Amino acid sequence: MMPETEPSAVAPGRDIKPFKIRNIEINPPLVLSPMAGVTDVSFRRLLKRRGGVGLSVSEFISVEGLTRNNPKSKRQMRFYEDERPFAVQIFGGQPERMCMAAEMAQEVGADILDVNCGCPAPKVVKHGGGSGLLKDHSRLEQILKAIKKVITIPLTVKIRAGFYDHTINAVDTAKLAEDCGVEHIALHGRTKEQGYRGLANWDLVRQIKEAVKVPVSGSGDVTTIEGAFARFRETGCDGVLIGRGAMANPWIFRQIEDAMHERPIFEPTLADKRAILHEYFDMLREDMPETPAINRMKQLAGQFTRGLQGGALFRTSIYHSHTVEEVLDRIEEYFEAIESGRPYYGEAGAPIEEAPELDSCEAATVS
C-alpha cells in the first residue's frame, strides 16, 4: 500500500486539461524542464518512473558539438522508449549548424525538436545562441524558418522575458516564433540579465497566451501543487514546466497529477527516499563510468533528502565520498540514524561543514 495523504485544500484541478503539440498529447500538462548537467537520461527516467511527467526534454545540446561528432553531445541525445513523448533541445547561433543538428535529432527518433532561446550562460550567448537570440530577431527568424524546412516533427522554442531588464520582448518573440511555424512556446519569466535571481514574471505567460494561437507553457519557481494550480489559473497557460522543484522533490509531478484528479496525494516515506537514492545511483552506474557516476550522485543525492533531519550533513558526507562503497555506506548510515531517531553527524562522527550549493542550470555540471 503506497503512503498517501488526503487531497490538499487547493481548488480542484479538474479544469486543467492535457494539450497537444500538433498530434502529440502532453498528458498531464506538466513538463520536466531541461537543465544542463541535470536532466540526463538517468534523471529523466528516474522522474518518469515516479509518474506525472507529460513531456521530457533533453539537456540543452550544443549544435557545434553534435555536428562535429563530439561524443558527449551525441550521448546527450540518447533516450529510452518509456520516456516518450521526448523532445531534444538544441542551442546555437548558426542556421546551418542548427539545421544539421535538428535533422540529427529527428533521425534518432525524437518526438519534438526544441530550440533554446533562453540560456543566460555567457559561453552560450557570446556565440549568438540561447538568450542571445532574444536580441537578434532576424537571426532567430532565419534559424526557425530554416529548421522548419528540414524536419517534419514539431518545432518548439523556450524563451525568456527578454535579454535586458529594460527590453522585455517576450510577446514579440513569441509572435515571431509562431509566424515561423513554431508549435509550442515555453516562457521562463526572467530576463537574461536577471539570470536566476528574483521571481519569474508569469504575467508575461498570460500575455503570450493571449497573443498567439499555439500552446503556451510557463516556467519558473513552481515547487508546490498550489503554485502549479495558481499559475494555470492566473495565466490560462496550457502547460507548466518544473525544473529545480523536481531536483528537490522527484515526486512533485505525481503529486500535482494526483491533485488534478482529486486523488489522495502521494507522500514519500523514508523508505521511498532511501530507495530512490539507490535506484538513481544504479542507473548512473549503468550509464557511465564509476567516477562520473559518483560525481553526478554528489550533485543530487542531497537534494532528494532536503527537509529531512541532518540532510545538509548527509549531502556533505556524499560530497566527500570517493568510491561506490563509500557512497552506499553513507546512504545506509544516514537512513539508519534518522530511522532510529539518532542525530546524524556525518561519516566522521562529528558535525562537518555543508558542501557548497549547486546551481540547477549551468553550474550544475560537476562531472
Contacts in CASP RR format, 6 or more apart in sequence:
PFRMAT RR
TARGET T0000
AUTHOR 0000-0000-0000
METHOD contacts of the structure
MODEL  1
MMPETEPSAVAPGRDIKPFKIRNIEINPPLVLSPMAGVTDVSFRRLLKRR
GGVGLSVSEFISVEGLTRNNPKSKRQMRFYEDERPFAVQIFGGQPERMCM
AAEMAQEVGADILDVNCGCPAPKVVKHGGGSGLLKDHSRLEQILKAIKKV
ITIPLTVKIRAGFYDHTINAVDTAKLAEDCGVEHIALHGRTKEQGYRGLA
NWDLVRQIKEAVKVPVSGSGDVTTIEGAFARFRETGCDGVLIGRGAMANP
WIFRQIEDAMHERPIFEPTLADKRAILHEYFDMLREDMPETPAINRMKQL
AGQFTRGLQGGALFRTSIYHSHTVEEVLDRIEEYFEAIESGRPYYGEAGA
PIEEAPELDSCEAATVS
2 266 0 8 1.000
3 266 0 8 1.000
3 267 0 8 1.000
3 268 0 8 1.000
3 269 0 8 1.000
3 272 0 8 1.000
4 264 0 8 1.000
4 265 0 8 1.000
4 266 0 8 1.000
4 267 0 8 1.000
5 264 0 8 1.000
5 265 0 8 1.000
5 267 0 8 1.000
6 264 0 8 1.000
6 265 0 8 1.000
7 258 0 8 1.000
7 259 0 8 1.000
7 262 0 8 1.000
7 263 0 8 1.000
7 264 0 8 1.000
7 265 0 8 1.000
8 225 0 8 1.000
8 226 0 8 1.000
8 259 0 8 1.000
8 265 0 8 1.000
10 225 0 8 1.000
10 226 0 8 1.000
10 229 0 8 1.000
10 259 0 8 1.000
11 229 0 8 1.000
11 233 0 8 1.000
12 259 0 8 1.000
12 262 0 8 1.000
13 229 0 8 1.000
13 232 0 8 1.000
13 259 0 8 1.000
13 260 0 8 1.000
13 261 0 8 1.000
13 262 0 8 1.000
14 260 0 8 1.000
14 261 0 8 1.000
14 262 0 8 1.000
16 28 0 8 1.000
16 29 0 8 1.000
16 229 0 8 1.000
16 232 0 8 1.000
16 260 0 8 1.000
17 29 0 8 1.000
18 25 0 8 1.000
18 26 0 8 1.000
18 27 0 8 1.000
18 28 0 8 1.000
18 29 0 8 1.000
19 25 0 8 1.000
19 26 0 8 1.000
19 29 0 8 1.000
19 215 0 8 1.000
19 238 0 8 1.000
19 239 0 8 1.000
20 26 0 8 1.000
20 215 0 8 1.000
21 85 0 8 1.000
21 112 0 8 1.000
21 154 0 8 1.000
21 156 0 8 1.000
21 183 0 8 1.000
21 184 0 8 1.000
21 215 0 8 1.000
22 154 0 8 1.000
22 183 0 8 1.000
24 85 0 8 1.000
24 111 0 8 1.000
24 112 0 8 1.000
24 154 0 8 1.000
25 85 0 8 1.000
26 54 0 8 1.000
26 55 0 8 1.000
26 85 0 8 1.000
26 238 0 8 1.000
26 239 0 8 1.000
27 54 0 8 1.000
28 52 0 8 1.000
28 54 0 8 1.000
28 253 0 8 1.000
28 256 0 8 1.000
28 257 0 8 1.000
28 260 0 8 1.000
29 54 0 8 1.000
29 217 0 8 1.000
29 238 0 8 1.000
29 239 0 8 1.000
29 240 0 8 1.000
30 52 0 8 1.000
30 53 0 8 1.000
30 54 0 8 1.000
30 55 0 8 1.000
30 228 0 8 1.000
30 239 0 8 1.000
30 240 0 8 1.000
30 241 0 8 1.000
30 242 0 8 1.000
30 253 0 8 1.000
30 256 0 8 1.000
30 257 0 8 1.000
31 53 0 8 1.000
31 54 0 8 1.000
31 55 0 8 1.000
31 56 0 8 1.000
31 57 0 8 1.000
31 186 0 8 1.000
31 217 0 8 1.000
31 239 0 8 1.000
31 240 0 8 1.000
31 241 0 8 1.000
31 242 0 8 1.000
32 39 0 8 1.000
32 44 0 8 1.000
32 47 0 8 1.000
32 48 0 8 1.000
32 53 0 8 1.000
32 54 0 8 1.000
32 55 0 8 1.000
32 56 0 8 1.000
32 57 0 8 1.000
32 241 0 8 1.000
32 242 0 8 1.000
32 243 0 8 1.000
32 246 0 8 1.000
32 253 0 8 1.000
33 39 0 8 1.000
33 57 0 8 1.000
33 219 0 8 1.000
33 241 0 8 1.000
33 242 0 8 1.000
33 243 0 8 1.000
33 246 0 8 1.000
34 57 0 8 1.000
34 58 0 8 1.000
34 59 0 8 1.000
34 60 0 8 1.000
34 89 0 8 1.000
34 114 0 8 1.000
34 116 0 8 1.000
34 158 0 8 1.000
35 59 0 8 1.000
35 243 0 8 1.000
35 244 0 8 1.000
35 247 0 8 1.000
35 360 0 8 1.000
35 361 0 8 1.000
35 364 0 8 1.000
36 59 0 8 1.000
36 60 0 8 1.000
36 119 0 8 1.000
36 121 0 8 1.000
36 361 0 8 1.000
36 362 0 8 1.000
36 364 0 8 1.000
36 365 0 8 1.000
37 59 0 8 1.000
37 299 0 8 1.000
37 364 0 8 1.000
37 365 0 8 1.000
37 367 0 8 1.000
38 59 0 8 1.000
38 243 0 8 1.000
38 247 0 8 1.000
38 299 0 8 1.000
38 300 0 8 1.000
38 360 0 8 1.000
38 364 0 8 1.000
39 56 0 8 1.000
39 57 0 8 1.000
39 58 0 8 1.000
39 59 0 8 1.000
40 59 0 8 1.000
40 76 0 8 1.000
40 287 0 8 1.000
40 296 0 8 1.000
41 78 0 8 1.000
41 79 0 8 1.000
41 80 0 8 1.000
41 83 0 8 1.000
41 287 0 8 1.000
42 280 0 8 1.000
42 283 0 8 1.000
42 284 0 8 1.000
42 287 0 8 1.000
42 296 0 8 1.000
43 280 0 8 1.000
43 300 0 8 1.000
44 56 0 8 1.000
44 58 0 8 1.000
44 79 0 8 1.000
44 83 0 8 1.000
45 80 0 8 1.000
45 82 0 8 1.000
45 83 0 8 1.000
45 283 0 8 1.000
46 250 0 8 1.000
46 276 0 8 1.000
46 279 0 8 1.000
46 280 0 8 1.000
46 283 0 8 1.000
47 53 0 8 1.000
47 56 0 8 1.000
47 246 0 8 1.000
47 250 0 8 1.000
47 253 0 8 1.000
48 56 0 8 1.000
48 82 0 8 1.000
48 83 0 8 1.000
49 279 0 8 1.000
50 250 0 8 1.000
50 251 0 8 1.000
50 253 0 8 1.000
50 254 0 8 1.000
50 276 0 8 1.000
51 253 0 8 1.000
51 254 0 8 1.000
51 257 0 8 1.000
52 253 0 8 1.000
52 254 0 8 1.000
52 256 0 8 1.000
52 257 0 8 1.000
53 253 0 8 1.000
54 85 0 8 1.000
54 253 0 8 1.000
55 85 0 8 1.000
55 86 0 8 1.000
55 87 0 8 1.000
55 112 0 8 1.000
56 79 0 8 1.000
56 83 0 8 1.000
56 85 0 8 1.000
56 86 0 8 1.000
56 87 0 8 1.000
57 86 0 8 1.000
57 87 0 8 1.000
57 88 0 8 1.000
57 89 0 8 1.000
57 114 0 8 1.000
58 76 0 8 1.000
58 77 0 8 1.000
58 79 0 8 1.000
58 86 0 8 1.000
58 87 0 8 1.000
58 88 0 8 1.000
58 89 0 8 1.000
59 76 0 8 1.000
59 89 0 8 1.000
60 89 0 8 1.000
60 90 0 8 1.000
60 91 0 8 1.000
60 116 0 8 1.000
60 119 0 8 1.000
61 73 0 8 1.000
61 76 0 8 1.000
61 77 0 8 1.000
61 88 0 8 1.000
61 89 0 8 1.000
61 90 0 8 1.000
61 91 0 8 1.000
61 101 0 8 1.000
62 70 0 8 1.000
62 73 0 8 1.000
62 90 0 8 1.000
62 91 0 8 1.000
62 92 0 8 1.000
63 90 0 8 1.000
63 91 0 8 1.000
63 92 0 8 1.000
63 93 0 8 1.000
63 94 0 8 1.000
63 97 0 8 1.000
63 98 0 8 1.000
63 100 0 8 1.000
63 101 0 8 1.000
64 70 0 8 1.000
64 92 0 8 1.000
64 97 0 8 1.000
64 127 0 8 1.000
65 72 0 8 1.000
65 73 0 8 1.000
66 73 0 8 1.000
66 74 0 8 1.000
66 77 0 8 1.000
66 90 0 8 1.000
66 100 0 8 1.000
66 101 0 8 1.000
66 104 0 8 1.000
67 97 0 8 1.000
67 100 0 8 1.000
67 101 0 8 1.000
67 104 0 8 1.000
77 88 0 8 1.000
77 104 0 8 1.000
77 105 0 8 1.000
77 108 0 8 1.000
77 110 0 8 1.000
78 108 0 8 1.000
79 86 0 8 1.000
79 108 0 8 1.000
79 110 0 8 1.000
84 111 0 8 1.000
85 111 0 8 1.000
85 112 0 8 1.000
86 110 0 8 1.000
86 111 0 8 1.000
86 112 0 8 1.000
87 110 0 8 1.000
87 111 0 8 1.000
87 112 0 8 1.000
87 113 0 8 1.000
87 114 0 8 1.000
87 156 0 8 1.000
88 105 0 8 1.000
88 108 0 8 1.000
88 110 0 8 1.000
88 112 0 8 1.000
88 113 0 8 1.000
88 114 0 8 1.000
89 114 0 8 1.000
89 115 0 8 1.000
89 116 0 8 1.000
89 158 0 8 1.000
90 98 0 8 1.000
90 101 0 8 1.000
90 102 0 8 1.000
90 105 0 8 1.000
90 113 0 8 1.000
90 114 0 8 1.000
90 115 0 8 1.000
90 116 0 8 1.000
91 115 0 8 1.000
91 116 0 8 1.000
91 119 0 8 1.000
91 124 0 8 1.000
91 129 0 8 1.000
91 130 0 8 1.000
92 98 0 8 1.000
92 116 0 8 1.000
92 124 0 8 1.000
92 127 0 8 1.000
92 128 0 8 1.000
92 129 0 8 1.000
92 130 0 8 1.000
93 127 0 8 1.000
93 128 0 8 1.000
93 129 0 8 1.000
93 130 0 8 1.000
93 133 0 8 1.000
93 139 0 8 1.000
93 143 0 8 1.000
95 139 0 8 1.000
95 142 0 8 1.000
95 143 0 8 1.000
95 146 0 8 1.000
96 146 0 8 1.000
98 115 0 8 1.000
98 143 0 8 1.000
98 146 0 8 1.000
98 147 0 8 1.000
99 146 0 8 1.000
99 147 0 8 1.000
99 149 0 8 1.000
99 150 0 8 1.000
102 113 0 8 1.000
102 147 0 8 1.000
102 150 0 8 1.000
102 151 0 8 1.000
102 155 0 8 1.000
103 150 0 8 1.000
103 151 0 8 1.000
105 113 0 8 1.000
105 151 0 8 1.000
105 153 0 8 1.000
106 113 0 8 1.000
106 151 0 8 1.000
106 152 0 8 1.000
106 153 0 8 1.000
110 153 0 8 1.000
111 153 0 8 1.000
111 154 0 8 1.000
112 153 0 8 1.000
112 154 0 8 1.000
112 155 0 8 1.000
112 156 0 8 1.000
112 184 0 8 1.000
113 147 0 8 1.000
113 151 0 8 1.000
113 153 0 8 1.000
113 154 0 8 1.000
113 155 0 8 1.000
113 156 0 8 1.000
114 155 0 8 1.000
114 156 0 8 1.000
114 157 0 8 1.000
114 158 0 8 1.000
114 186 0 8 1.000
115 143 0 8 1.000
115 144 0 8 1.000
115 147 0 8 1.000
115 155 0 8 1.000
115 156 0 8 1.000
115 157 0 8 1.000
115 158 0 8 1.000
116 129 0 8 1.000
116 130 0 8 1.000
116 157 0 8 1.000
116 158 0 8 1.000
117 129 0 8 1.000
117 130 0 8 1.000
117 131 0 8 1.000
117 132 0 8 1.000
117 133 0 8 1.000
117 134 0 8 1.000
117 140 0 8 1.000
117 157 0 8 1.000
117 158 0 8 1.000
117 159 0 8 1.000
117 160 0 8 1.000
117 173 0 8 1.000
118 130 0 8 1.000
118 131 0 8 1.000
118 132 0 8 1.000
118 133 0 8 1.000
118 134 0 8 1.000
118 158 0 8 1.000
118 159 0 8 1.000
118 160 0 8 1.000
118 188 0 8 1.000
118 192 0 8 1.000
119 125 0 8 1.000
119 129 0 8 1.000
119 130 0 8 1.000
119 131 0 8 1.000
119 361 0 8 1.000
119 362 0 8 1.000
120 130 0 8 1.000
120 131 0 8 1.000
120 160 0 8 1.000
120 192 0 8 1.000
120 193 0 8 1.000
120 195 0 8 1.000
120 362 0 8 1.000
121 361 0 8 1.000
121 362 0 8 1.000
124 130 0 8 1.000
124 131 0 8 1.000
124 132 0 8 1.000
125 131 0 8 1.000
125 132 0 8 1.000
125 192 0 8 1.000
128 136 0 8 1.000
128 139 0 8 1.000
131 160 0 8 1.000
131 162 0 8 1.000
131 163 0 8 1.000
131 192 0 8 1.000
132 163 0 8 1.000
132 192 0 8 1.000
133 139 0 8 1.000
133 140 0 8 1.000
133 143 0 8 1.000
134 140 0 8 1.000
134 159 0 8 1.000
134 160 0 8 1.000
134 162 0 8 1.000
134 163 0 8 1.000
134 169 0 8 1.000
134 173 0 8 1.000
134 192 0 8 1.000
135 162 0 8 1.000
135 163 0 8 1.000
135 164 0 8 1.000
135 167 0 8 1.000
137 172 0 8 1.000
137 173 0 8 1.000
137 176 0 8 1.000
140 173 0 8 1.000
140 176 0 8 1.000
140 177 0 8 1.000
141 176 0 8 1.000
141 180 0 8 1.000
144 155 0 8 1.000
144 157 0 8 1.000
144 176 0 8 1.000
144 177 0 8 1.000
144 180 0 8 1.000
144 181 0 8 1.000
144 182 0 8 1.000
145 180 0 8 1.000
147 155 0 8 1.000
148 155 0 8 1.000
148 180 0 8 1.000
148 181 0 8 1.000
154 183 0 8 1.000
154 184 0 8 1.000
155 181 0 8 1.000
155 182 0 8 1.000
155 183 0 8 1.000
156 182 0 8 1.000
156 183 0 8 1.000
156 184 0 8 1.000
156 185 0 8 1.000
156 186 0 8 1.000
157 177 0 8 1.000
157 182 0 8 1.000
157 184 0 8 1.000
157 185 0 8 1.000
157 186 0 8 1.000
158 185 0 8 1.000
158 186 0 8 1.000
158 187 0 8 1.000
158 188 0 8 1.000
158 219 0 8 1.000
159 170 0 8 1.000
159 173 0 8 1.000
159 174 0 8 1.000
159 177 0 8 1.000
159 185 0 8 1.000
159 186 0 8 1.000
159 187 0 8 1.000
159 188 0 8 1.000
160 170 0 8 1.000
160 187 0 8 1.000
160 188 0 8 1.000
160 189 0 8 1.000
160 190 0 8 1.000
160 191 0 8 1.000
160 192 0 8 1.000
161 168 0 8 1.000
161 170 0 8 1.000
161 187 0 8 1.000
161 188 0 8 1.000
161 189 0 8 1.000
161 190 0 8 1.000
161 191 0 8 1.000
161 194 0 8 1.000
161 201 0 8 1.000
161 204 0 8 1.000
162 168 0 8 1.000
162 169 0 8 1.000
162 170 0 8 1.000
162 173 0 8 1.000
162 191 0 8 1.000
162 192 0 8 1.000
163 169 0 8 1.000
163 191 0 8 1.000
163 192 0 8 1.000
163 193 0 8 1.000
164 191 0 8 1.000
164 192 0 8 1.000
164 193 0 8 1.000
165 191 0 8 1.000
165 193 0 8 1.000
165 194 0 8 1.000
167 191 0 8 1.000
168 191 0 8 1.000
168 201 0 8 1.000
168 204 0 8 1.000
170 187 0 8 1.000
170 189 0 8 1.000
170 204 0 8 1.000
170 207 0 8 1.000
170 208 0 8 1.000
171 204 0 8 1.000
171 207 0 8 1.000
171 208 0 8 1.000
171 211 0 8 1.000
174 185 0 8 1.000
174 187 0 8 1.000
174 208 0 8 1.000
174 211 0 8 1.000
174 212 0 8 1.000
174 216 0 8 1.000
175 211 0 8 1.000
175 212 0 8 1.000
177 185 0 8 1.000
178 185 0 8 1.000
178 212 0 8 1.000
178 213 0 8 1.000
178 214 0 8 1.000
182 214 0 8 1.000
183 214 0 8 1.000
183 215 0 8 1.000
184 214 0 8 1.000
184 215 0 8 1.000
184 216 0 8 1.000
184 217 0 8 1.000
184 238 0 8 1.000
185 208 0 8 1.000
185 212 0 8 1.000
185 214 0 8 1.000
185 215 0 8 1.000
185 216 0 8 1.000
185 217 0 8 1.000
186 216 0 8 1.000
186 217 0 8 1.000
186 218 0 8 1.000
186 219 0 8 1.000
186 241 0 8 1.000
187 204 0 8 1.000
187 205 0 8 1.000
187 208 0 8 1.000
187 216 0 8 1.000
187 217 0 8 1.000
187 218 0 8 1.000
187 219 0 8 1.000
188 200 0 8 1.000
188 218 0 8 1.000
188 219 0 8 1.000
188 220 0 8 1.000
188 241 0 8 1.000
189 200 0 8 1.000
189 201 0 8 1.000
189 202 0 8 1.000
189 204 0 8 1.000
189 205 0 8 1.000
189 218 0 8 1.000
189 219 0 8 1.000
189 220 0 8 1.000
190 196 0 8 1.000
190 197 0 8 1.000
190 198 0 8 1.000
190 200 0 8 1.000
190 201 0 8 1.000
190 220 0 8 1.000
196 359 0 8 1.000
196 361 0 8 1.000
199 221 0 8 1.000
200 219 0 8 1.000
200 220 0 8 1.000
200 221 0 8 1.000
202 218 0 8 1.000
202 220 0 8 1.000
202 231 0 8 1.000
202 234 0 8 1.000
202 235 0 8 1.000
203 234 0 8 1.000
203 235 0 8 1.000
205 216 0 8 1.000
205 217 0 8 1.000
205 218 0 8 1.000
205 231 0 8 1.000
205 235 0 8 1.000
205 236 0 8 1.000
205 237 0 8 1.000
206 234 0 8 1.000
206 235 0 8 1.000
206 236 0 8 1.000
206 237 0 8 1.000
208 216 0 8 1.000
209 216 0 8 1.000
209 235 0 8 1.000
209 236 0 8 1.000
209 237 0 8 1.000
209 238 0 8 1.000
215 238 0 8 1.000
215 239 0 8 1.000
216 237 0 8 1.000
216 238 0 8 1.000
216 239 0 8 1.000
217 237 0 8 1.000
217 238 0 8 1.000
217 239 0 8 1.000
217 240 0 8 1.000
217 241 0 8 1.000
218 231 0 8 1.000
218 235 0 8 1.000
218 237 0 8 1.000
218 239 0 8 1.000
218 240 0 8 1.000
218 241 0 8 1.000
219 240 0 8 1.000
219 241 0 8 1.000
219 242 0 8 1.000
219 243 0 8 1.000
220 241 0 8 1.000
220 243 0 8 1.000
222 228 0 8 1.000
222 231 0 8 1.000
222 240 0 8 1.000
222 241 0 8 1.000
222 242 0 8 1.000
222 245 0 8 1.000
223 242 0 8 1.000
223 244 0 8 1.000
223 245 0 8 1.000
223 248 0 8 1.000
223 249 0 8 1.000
223 252 0 8 1.000
224 252 0 8 1.000
225 252 0 8 1.000
225 255 0 8 1.000
225 256 0 8 1.000
225 259 0 8 1.000
225 265 0 8 1.000
228 240 0 8 1.000
228 242 0 8 1.000
228 256 0 8 1.000
229 256 0 8 1.000
229 259 0 8 1.000
231 237 0 8 1.000
231 240 0 8 1.000
232 239 0 8 1.000
232 240 0 8 1.000
242 252 0 8 1.000
242 253 0 8 1.000
243 360 0 8 1.000
244 360 0 8 1.000
245 252 0 8 1.000
246 252 0 8 1.000
246 253 0 8 1.000
247 300 0 8 1.000
247 303 0 8 1.000
247 360 0 8 1.000
248 303 0 8 1.000
248 304 0 8 1.000
248 306 0 8 1.000
249 255 0 8 1.000
249 306 0 8 1.000
250 276 0 8 1.000
250 304 0 8 1.000
251 266 0 8 1.000
251 268 0 8 1.000
251 272 0 8 1.000
254 266 0 8 1.000
255 265 0 8 1.000
255 266 0 8 1.000
255 267 0 8 1.000
258 264 0 8 1.000
258 265 0 8 1.000
258 266 0 8 1.000
259 265 0 8 1.000
268 276 0 8 1.000
270 308 0 8 1.000
270 335 0 8 1.000
270 338 0 8 1.000
270 339 0 8 1.000
273 304 0 8 1.000
273 305 0 8 1.000
273 308 0 8 1.000
273 335 0 8 1.000
274 331 0 8 1.000
274 335 0 8 1.000
276 304 0 8 1.000
277 301 0 8 1.000
277 304 0 8 1.000
277 305 0 8 1.000
277 331 0 8 1.000
278 328 0 8 1.000
278 331 0 8 1.000
280 297 0 8 1.000
280 300 0 8 1.000
280 301 0 8 1.000
280 304 0 8 1.000
281 293 0 8 1.000
281 297 0 8 1.000
281 301 0 8 1.000
281 324 0 8 1.000
281 327 0 8 1.000
281 328 0 8 1.000
284 292 0 8 1.000
284 293 0 8 1.000
284 296 0 8 1.000
284 297 0 8 1.000
285 293 0 8 1.000
285 324 0 8 1.000
287 293 0 8 1.000
288 296 0 8 1.000
288 367 0 8 1.000
290 323 0 8 1.000
290 324 0 8 1.000
291 367 0 8 1.000
292 367 0 8 1.000
293 324 0 8 1.000
294 321 0 8 1.000
294 322 0 8 1.000
294 323 0 8 1.000
294 324 0 8 1.000
294 327 0 8 1.000
295 366 0 8 1.000
295 367 0 8 1.000
296 366 0 8 1.000
296 367 0 8 1.000
297 318 0 8 1.000
297 327 0 8 1.000
298 318 0 8 1.000
298 319 0 8 1.000
298 321 0 8 1.000
298 355 0 8 1.000
298 366 0 8 1.000
299 358 0 8 1.000
299 364 0 8 1.000
299 366 0 8 1.000
299 367 0 8 1.000
301 314 0 8 1.000
301 315 0 8 1.000
301 318 0 8 1.000
301 327 0 8 1.000
301 331 0 8 1.000
302 311 0 8 1.000
302 314 0 8 1.000
302 315 0 8 1.000
302 318 0 8 1.000
303 315 0 8 1.000
305 311 0 8 1.000
305 314 0 8 1.000
305 315 0 8 1.000
305 334 0 8 1.000
308 314 0 8 1.000
308 338 0 8 1.000
309 338 0 8 1.000
309 341 0 8 1.000
309 343 0 8 1.000
309 344 0 8 1.000
310 334 0 8 1.000
310 338 0 8 1.000
310 343 0 8 1.000
310 344 0 8 1.000
311 334 0 8 1.000
311 344 0 8 1.000
312 354 0 8 1.000
313 344 0 8 1.000
313 345 0 8 1.000
313 346 0 8 1.000
313 351 0 8 1.000
313 352 0 8 1.000
313 354 0 8 1.000
314 330 0 8 1.000
314 334 0 8 1.000
314 344 0 8 1.000
314 346 0 8 1.000
315 354 0 8 1.000
315 355 0 8 1.000
316 346 0 8 1.000
316 352 0 8 1.000
316 353 0 8 1.000
316 354 0 8 1.000
316 355 0 8 1.000
317 330 0 8 1.000
317 333 0 8 1.000
317 334 0 8 1.000
317 346 0 8 1.000
317 347 0 8 1.000
317 352 0 8 1.000
318 327 0 8 1.000
318 330 0 8 1.000
318 331 0 8 1.000
318 355 0 8 1.000
319 355 0 8 1.000
320 347 0 8 1.000
320 352 0 8 1.000
320 355 0 8 1.000
321 327 0 8 1.000
321 329 0 8 1.000
321 330 0 8 1.000
321 347 0 8 1.000
326 347 0 8 1.000
329 347 0 8 1.000
330 346 0 8 1.000
330 347 0 8 1.000
333 344 0 8 1.000
333 346 0 8 1.000
333 347 0 8 1.000
334 344 0 8 1.000
334 346 0 8 1.000
337 343 0 8 1.000
337 344 0 8 1.000
338 344 0 8 1.000
345 351 0 8 1.000
345 352 0 8 1.000
346 352 0 8 1.000
358 364 0 8 1.000
358 366 0 8 1.000
END
